[in-house]
Amino acid sequence: MITIIDYKAGNLTSVKLAFEHIGCQVQITDKAKTIGCAEKIVFPGVGAAKAAMENLENLKIIEAVKKVIANGVPFMGICIGMQLLFETSQEDNGTECLGVLAGSVKKFETKDKFCKIPQMGWNNVKIKNAHPIFAGIEDESEFYFVHSYYPACSNENNIIGQTEYADVVFTSAAGKGNLVATQFHPERSGRIGLKILENFSKWDGVC
Amino acid sequence: MLTKRIIPCLDVRNRKVTKGVRFQNNIELGDPVEMAVAYSDGGCDELVFYDITASAEERGIDIDMVAEVAKAVHIPFAVGGGIKNLEDMKQVLLAGAEKVSVNSLAVRNPDIIAEGAKLFGSQCIVLGVDPVKVEKSEKFPSGYEVTIQGFRTRMGMDALEWIKKAEGLGAGEVVVNSVDADGTQEGFEIKLTRMIAENVGIPVVASGGGGTCQHLIDVFNEGKADAAIIASMIHMGKFTIKQIKDELVAASVPIRQKW
């Protein structure tokens, strides 16, 4: 059973449908108790960091999220759900995040008028450190991205994959123990994205 | 490197995909869900569905169809045509669409862009614009006028000014559908596309006129489009997405090649 955390940060339909498509049972929750009992957790989301952190706080689930991560439950952050795992984000004049991964989240900046922000579309991920959720996926495969801010991971050991945009090479996939996270949307990345979700659904949280 | 997106457009009427030239002489092409799966499996990067008669006939959106598509394809897709209010946007997005495209509605009620962006995020809100070429003047400094309702109504608004206003309100992407080029397969309107790409900070999707691979190469290289919508060139079996992408790769256009 995949447990998707609903903290009112965007649309969960596509994540749910993608897991169902690969044969997983899915439940959606915003309750600390349900999160505490989950076998596998997906932490998706789009939108702004500050609002997302405030929602987590209002739902009183920050401790539950930190606890399942500490307890070794396989946990996957997607998009803003990845960014919130870092220490801070530049978004909304600085937002304190969950601090589970070392590093911060920064805004893309460019003087190239044809380089649009947000980055929207398919970009490739160069694998830096092999990881079970990338099993069977060719290096430099493309995934679907939509974001204006990017994770800057400060511990090289936590970098799974990197992507280049707006003159920056950023961490597009990160992992630490039972925790993995992608800046791209595997649920929107076709067959290759579904393969990531399938790998996650079969992963025991051990690297 | 971020790749250029190839987006098949499916005009849907009564659950059938149709295609016409300048919104006339429509012929039925097939089932929208089956076609979406075939194009997704064939390597397209995104899909867009328009209910071409929805605005004119004031009909509602086929939410069941949106939900069926969302179950069947796992790449982004947008739905446009017939969205009348925030509730429609919400229903389309909750059914599994990545984006909603607003055109006539936004012209009549620009605040819908800001309200939609606030509730669902800018990345969900696509502005569709149908500009027609006009004499450059004080009223139309860009030389293009906004039309709505399938090009039926001229709005007396400058196209570039409108797009910039919509960007400011929170539109996350703009689809520029050239009235003059639509359905002709004689090439995208490169100057129009480039002018908009130079003047806005959001991704620009070129639409209307794509008939050959060279047209796509030109609209990406010269027109600076981030994505291009195609219809006739693939719907009639003239090209497969793979053939198009191979040509673009040979011309050094950044393209997603593995799917």
HADDOCK unambig.tbl for C-alpha pairs under 7 A between the chains (distance, minus, plus):
assign (segid A and resid 10 and name CA) (segid B and resid 120 and name CA) 6.39 0.50 0.50
assign (segid A and resid 11 and name CA) (segid B and resid 94 and name CA) 6.47 0.50 0.50
assign (segid A and resid 13 and name CA) (segid B and resid 94 and name CA) 6.08 0.50 0.50
assign (segid A and resid 13 and name CA) (segid B and resid 95 and name CA) 6.79 0.50 0.50
assign (segid A and resid 13 and name CA) (segid B and resid 96 and name CA) 5.29 0.50 0.50
assign (segid A and resid 14 and name CA) (segid B and resid 96 and name CA) 5.43 0.50 0.50
assign (segid A and resid 17 and name CA) (segid B and resid 71 and name CA) 5.98 0.50 0.50
assign (segid A and resid 18 and name CA) (segid B and resid 74 and name CA) 6.76 0.50 0.50
assign (segid A and resid 47 and name CA) (segid B and resid 121 and name CA) 5.93 0.50 0.50
assign (segid A and resid 113 and name CA) (segid B and resid 198 and name CA) 6.38 0.50 0.50
assign (segid A and resid 114 and name CA) (segid B and resid 197 and name CA) 6.65 0.50 0.50
assign (segid A and resid 114 and name CA) (segid B and resid 198 and name CA) 6.68 0.50 0.50
assign (segid A and resid 116 and name CA) (segid B and resid 201 and name CA) 5.46 0.50 0.50
assign (segid A and resid 116 and name CA) (segid B and resid 202 and name CA) 5.45 0.50 0.50
assign (segid A and resid 116 and name CA) (segid B and resid 203 and name CA) 5.74 0.50 0.50
assign (segid A and resid 117 and name CA) (segid B and resid 201 and name CA) 6.56 0.50 0.50
assign (segid A and resid 117 and name CA) (segid B and resid 202 and name CA) 6.27 0.50 0.50
assign (segid A and resid 121 and name CA) (segid B and resid 2 and name CA) 6.68 0.50 0.50
assign (segid A and resid 121 and name CA) (segid B and resid 3 and name CA) 6.92 0.50 0.50
assign (segid A and resid 121 and name CA) (segid B and resid 5 and name CA) 6.92 0.50 0.50
assign (segid A and resid 122 and name CA) (segid B and resid 2 and name CA) 5.79 0.50 0.50
assign (segid A and resid 122 and name CA) (segid B and resid 3 and name CA) 5.66 0.50 0.50
assign (segid A and resid 122 and name CA) (segid B and resid 256 and name CA) 6.97 0.50 0.50
assign (segid A and resid 123 and name CA) (segid B and resid 1 and name CA) 5.59 0.50 0.50
assign (segid A and resid 123 and name CA) (segid B and resid 2 and name CA) 4.43 0.50 0.50
assign (segid A and resid 123 and name CA) (segid B and resid 3 and name CA) 6.02 0.50 0.50
assign (segid A and resid 124 and name CA) (segid B and resid 1 and name CA) 6.53 0.50 0.50
assign (segid A and resid 141 and name CA) (segid B and resid 258 and name CA) 6.65 0.50 0.50
assign (segid A and resid 142 and name CA) (segid B and resid 256 and name CA) 6.47 0.50 0.50
assign (segid A and resid 164 and name CA) (segid B and resid 1 and name CA) 6.01 0.50 0.50
assign (segid A and resid 165 and name CA) (segid B and resid 1 and name CA) 6.50 0.50 0.50
assign (segid A and resid 165 and name CA) (segid B and resid 2 and name CA) 6.93 0.50 0.50
assign (segid A and resid 187 and name CA) (segid B and resid 74 and name CA) 6.26 0.50 0.50
assign (segid A and resid 188 and name CA) (segid B and resid 74 and name CA) 5.02 0.50 0.50
assign (segid A and resid 188 and name CA) (segid B and resid 75 and name CA) 4.33 0.50 0.50
assign (segid A and resid 188 and name CA) (segid B and resid 76 and name CA) 5.66 0.50 0.50
assign (segid A and resid 189 and name CA) (segid B and resid 74 and name CA) 6.43 0.50 0.50
assign (segid A and resid 189 and name CA) (segid B and resid 75 and name CA) 5.46 0.50 0.50
assign (segid A and resid 190 and name CA) (segid B and resid 74 and name CA) 4.88 0.50 0.50
assign (segid A and resid 190 and name CA) (segid B and resid 75 and name CA) 5.18 0.50 0.50
assign (segid A and resid 190 and name CA) (segid B and resid 259 and name CA) 6.86 0.50 0.50
assign (segid A and resid 191 and name CA) (segid B and resid 259 and name CA) 6.36 0.50 0.50
assign (segid A and resid 192 and name CA) (segid B and resid 259 and name CA) 6.53 0.50 0.50
